[in-house]
Amino acid sequence: MKYQYSLSQYARRPAITVELFGPEKSILIQNALIDSGADYCVFNLEFAKYIGIDLEKAGAGNSVGIGGLEKIKTYFVEIELKIKEFDDRIKIKAGFIDSPSVIALLGQDGFFDNYKINFERNENFFEINPATTSRGGFRT
């Protein structure tokens, strides 16, 4: 499926709408950034609370951002994720952090393992298709 780059205040960005599924409910997140520089998928902590994830039972670690100086406590849990326009869900291990600057980052581990992504920035589009083989998660 082809998508147009979205326009932000400063740049064009490869962003899509995804749905996160939790034990109690799901939530649609617009402008989830496809981030080839992110090691794994990261979402704002408020989404975990909303969909009913018990963070007391989650594994905790630290994430570092650009420059690697600031460490942010990250709660890791297995979730199901679905691209809005696709029928299938994937199970991934995702991180949830309390940071106002992070809404949703779709990273290498989990997202790029399950989808073939082709960036054509010069043509102002990017394309996402299911990968023929999955290594970091699995489809449901």
C-alpha positions as CSV (number, residue, x, y, z in Angstrom):
1,M,0.0,0.0,0.0
2,K,1.3,3.5,-0.9
3,Y,1.2,6.5,1.4
4,Q,2.0,10.1,0.9
5,Y,4.5,11.7,3.3
6,S,2.7,13.8,5.9
7,L,3.7,17.4,6.4
8,S,4.8,18.6,9.8
9,Q,6.0,22.1,10.8
10,Y,9.6,21.3,9.8
11,A,9.6,18.3,7.4
12,R,7.9,15.6,5.5
13,R,7.5,12.5,7.6
14,P,6.6,8.8,6.9
15,A,3.7,8.5,9.3
16,I,0.7,6.2,9.3
17,T,-2.3,5.3,11.6
18,V,-2.0,2.2,13.7
19,E,-4.2,0.5,16.2
20,L,-2.8,-0.9,19.5
21,F,-4.7,-3.7,21.2
22,G,-4.6,-4.2,24.9
23,P,-6.3,-6.4,27.5
24,E,-9.3,-4.0,27.9
25,K,-9.6,-2.1,24.6
26,S,-7.8,-0.7,21.6
27,I,-6.8,2.7,20.5
28,L,-6.1,4.3,17.0
29,I,-2.9,6.3,16.9
30,Q,-2.5,8.8,14.1
31,N,0.9,9.9,12.9
32,A,2.9,6.9,14.1
33,L,6.3,7.6,12.7
34,I,8.1,4.9,10.7
35,D,11.5,5.2,12.2
36,S,14.3,3.2,10.6
37,G,16.7,4.5,13.3
38,A,14.6,3.2,16.2
39,D,15.7,-0.2,17.5
40,Y,12.1,-1.1,18.5
41,C,8.6,0.3,18.6
42,V,8.0,2.9,21.3
43,F,4.7,4.5,22.4
44,N,3.7,7.1,24.9
45,L,2.9,5.6,28.4
46,E,-0.6,7.1,28.3
47,F,-1.6,4.6,25.5
48,A,-0.6,1.6,27.7
49,K,-2.8,2.9,30.5
50,Y,-5.7,3.6,28.2
51,I,-5.7,0.1,26.6
52,G,-5.4,-1.6,30.0
53,I,-1.8,-2.7,30.3
54,D,-0.7,-3.3,33.9
55,L,2.7,-1.6,33.9
56,E,3.5,-3.1,37.4
57,K,3.8,-6.4,35.6
58,A,5.8,-5.1,32.7
59,G,9.6,-5.6,32.3
60,A,11.4,-2.3,32.8
61,G,14.6,-1.0,31.2
62,N,16.0,2.2,29.9
63,S,15.9,3.7,26.5
64,V,18.3,6.3,25.1
65,G,17.5,8.9,22.4
66,I,19.5,10.9,20.0
67,G,23.0,11.4,21.4
68,G,22.6,8.6,23.9
69,L,22.9,10.9,26.9
70,E,19.4,10.8,28.5
71,K,18.1,7.5,29.8
72,I,14.3,7.1,30.0
73,K,12.6,4.4,32.0
74,T,10.8,2.1,29.5
75,Y,8.2,-0.6,30.2
76,F,8.4,-3.5,27.7
77,V,5.3,-5.6,27.0
78,E,4.0,-7.8,24.2
79,I,1.1,-6.1,22.3
80,E,-0.8,-6.6,19.1
81,L,-0.6,-3.8,16.5
82,K,-2.5,-3.3,13.2
83,I,-1.9,-0.9,10.4
84,K,-5.2,0.8,9.9
85,E,-5.6,-0.1,6.2
86,F,-4.4,-3.8,6.7
87,D,-6.5,-6.7,7.9
88,D,-3.8,-8.6,9.9
89,R,-2.5,-7.9,13.4
90,I,1.1,-8.5,14.4
91,K,2.4,-9.3,17.9
92,I,5.5,-7.3,18.9
93,K,7.4,-6.4,22.0
94,A,7.0,-2.7,22.4
95,G,8.3,-0.1,24.8
96,F,6.1,2.5,26.6
97,I,7.8,5.7,27.9
98,D,6.7,8.8,29.8
99,S,7.9,11.4,27.4
100,P,5.9,14.3,25.9
101,S,8.1,14.2,22.8
102,V,7.2,10.6,21.9
103,I,3.8,9.6,20.6
104,A,4.5,6.5,18.5
105,L,7.7,5.3,16.8
106,L,7.6,2.2,14.6
107,G,11.1,0.7,14.8
108,Q,13.2,-2.1,13.5
109,D,12.4,-4.9,16.0
110,G,8.8,-6.0,15.4
111,F,7.7,-3.5,12.7
112,F,10.4,-3.7,10.1
113,D,10.6,-7.5,10.8
114,N,7.0,-7.9,9.6
115,Y,6.7,-5.3,6.8
116,K,8.6,-4.5,3.7
117,I,9.0,-0.7,3.6
118,N,10.1,1.2,0.6
119,F,10.9,4.9,1.0
120,E,10.6,7.1,-2.1
121,R,11.0,10.5,-0.5
122,N,12.1,12.1,-3.8
123,E,8.6,11.0,-5.2
124,N,6.8,12.0,-1.9
125,F,5.6,8.5,-1.1
126,F,6.5,5.4,0.8
127,E,5.1,1.9,0.5
128,I,4.4,-0.8,3.0
129,N,3.6,-4.4,2.3
130,P,3.6,-7.5,4.5
131,A,6.9,-9.3,4.6
132,T,6.9,-12.7,3.1
133,T,8.7,-14.0,6.2
134,S,8.5,-12.7,9.7
135,R,11.3,-12.8,12.2
136,G,10.5,-10.4,15.0
137,G,6.8,-11.0,15.6
138,F,3.9,-12.9,14.0
139,R,0.6,-12.3,12.4
140,T,-2.7,-13.1,13.9
